[in-house]
């Protein structure tokens, strides 16, 4: 069934992802978004404990947020294309993969504080 969270930007008072799947297991992390034909608006994938991601075999671009242990944004990447790599996000602990345009819509930027709430 999996775990889901809601991610919101506390600094700006905006929603980042209404329903974000948590990839905690090695299997979830390995598969990521590969099995999805697209990432609908308002959804995302939270990858715990990573400072880098790759887009190998992905079919569509995404927006990416890296956050530290206090859920403060350390790096953002808008429109990361398939077959790209983010090698390292200094200070990051987690990564949130989002639909393209989510960063712009939420106004999320480096230094913003995120709120991450478990969904039932």
C-alpha positions as CSV (number, residue, x, y, z in Angstrom):
1,X,0.0,0.0,0.0
2,X,2.8,2.4,0.8
3,X,3.2,5.6,2.8
4,X,2.0,9.0,1.6
5,X,2.7,12.5,2.8
6,X,1.5,16.0,2.0
7,X,4.3,18.6,1.4
8,X,3.7,22.3,1.8
9,X,5.9,25.3,1.8
10,X,5.7,26.9,5.2
11,X,7.7,30.0,4.2
12,X,5.4,30.9,1.3
13,X,2.1,29.3,2.5
14,X,1.7,27.2,-0.6
15,X,1.2,23.6,-1.5
16,X,4.1,21.7,-3.0
17,X,2.4,18.2,-3.3
18,X,-1.0,17.2,-2.0
19,X,-0.2,13.4,-2.3
20,X,3.5,12.4,-2.3
21,X,4.4,8.7,-2.2
22,X,7.4,7.9,0.1
23,X,10.1,5.7,-1.4
24,X,11.7,4.3,1.7
25,X,12.6,0.7,0.7
26,X,15.4,-0.2,-1.7
27,X,12.9,-1.5,-4.2
28,X,10.8,1.7,-4.0
29,X,13.9,3.8,-4.4
30,X,15.2,1.7,-7.4
31,X,11.9,1.9,-9.3
32,X,11.0,5.4,-8.3
33,X,8.9,7.0,-11.1
34,X,10.1,4.6,-13.8
35,X,6.8,2.7,-13.9
36,X,4.6,5.8,-14.3
37,X,3.6,7.2,-17.7
38,X,3.5,10.7,-16.1
39,X,3.3,12.5,-12.7
40,X,-0.1,14.2,-12.3
41,X,-0.4,17.7,-10.8
42,X,-0.4,17.7,-7.0
43,X,1.5,14.4,-6.7
44,X,5.1,13.6,-6.1
45,X,7.7,11.1,-4.8
46,X,9.7,11.6,-1.6
47,X,13.0,9.7,-1.7
48,X,14.4,9.5,1.8
49,X,18.1,9.8,2.5
50,X,19.6,10.7,-0.8
51,X,21.7,13.6,-2.1
52,X,21.6,12.6,-5.8
53,X,19.2,11.3,-8.3
54,X,19.3,10.1,-11.9
55,X,16.8,10.2,-14.7
56,X,17.9,7.1,-16.6
57,X,15.0,5.5,-18.5
58,X,12.6,8.2,-17.5
59,X,10.0,9.3,-20.1
60,X,9.3,12.8,-18.9
61,X,10.9,15.8,-17.1
62,X,10.3,16.6,-13.5
63,X,11.0,19.4,-10.9
64,X,13.2,18.4,-8.0
65,X,13.5,19.7,-4.4
66,X,16.3,18.6,-2.1
67,X,15.8,19.3,1.6
68,X,17.9,18.9,4.8
69,X,17.0,17.1,8.0
70,X,15.0,20.2,9.2
71,X,13.0,20.2,5.9
72,X,14.8,23.3,4.7
73,X,15.3,23.5,0.9
74,X,19.0,23.1,0.0
75,X,18.6,22.9,-3.8
76,X,16.0,23.0,-6.5
77,X,16.1,21.8,-10.1
78,X,13.3,22.9,-12.5
79,X,12.6,20.8,-15.6
80,X,15.1,18.0,-15.0
81,X,15.1,16.1,-18.3
82,X,15.2,12.3,-18.9
83,X,18.8,10.9,-18.9
84,X,20.0,13.7,-16.7
85,X,21.8,13.3,-13.3
86,X,21.9,15.5,-10.2
87,X,25.2,14.3,-8.8
88,X,25.2,16.0,-5.4
89,X,23.0,18.3,-3.4
90,X,25.2,19.6,-0.5
91,X,23.4,19.5,2.9
92,X,20.4,17.5,1.6
93,X,19.0,14.5,3.3
94,X,15.8,13.9,1.2
95,X,14.7,14.5,-2.4
96,X,11.1,15.3,-3.6
97,X,10.3,14.6,-7.3
98,X,7.5,16.7,-8.6
99,X,5.6,17.4,-11.9
100,X,7.2,20.1,-14.0
101,X,5.8,23.5,-12.9
102,X,5.4,22.6,-9.3
103,X,8.4,24.7,-8.2
104,X,7.1,27.8,-10.0
105,X,3.5,27.3,-8.8
106,X,4.5,26.9,-5.2
107,X,7.3,29.5,-5.4
108,X,9.6,27.1,-3.7
109,X,13.2,28.2,-3.5
110,X,16.5,27.5,-1.6
111,X,16.1,28.4,2.1
112,X,12.4,27.8,2.3
113,X,11.0,25.6,5.1
114,X,8.8,22.7,4.1
115,X,6.1,21.0,6.1
116,X,5.7,17.3,5.6
117,X,2.6,15.7,7.0
118,X,1.7,12.0,7.0
119,X,-1.5,11.1,5.2
120,X,-3.8,8.4,6.5
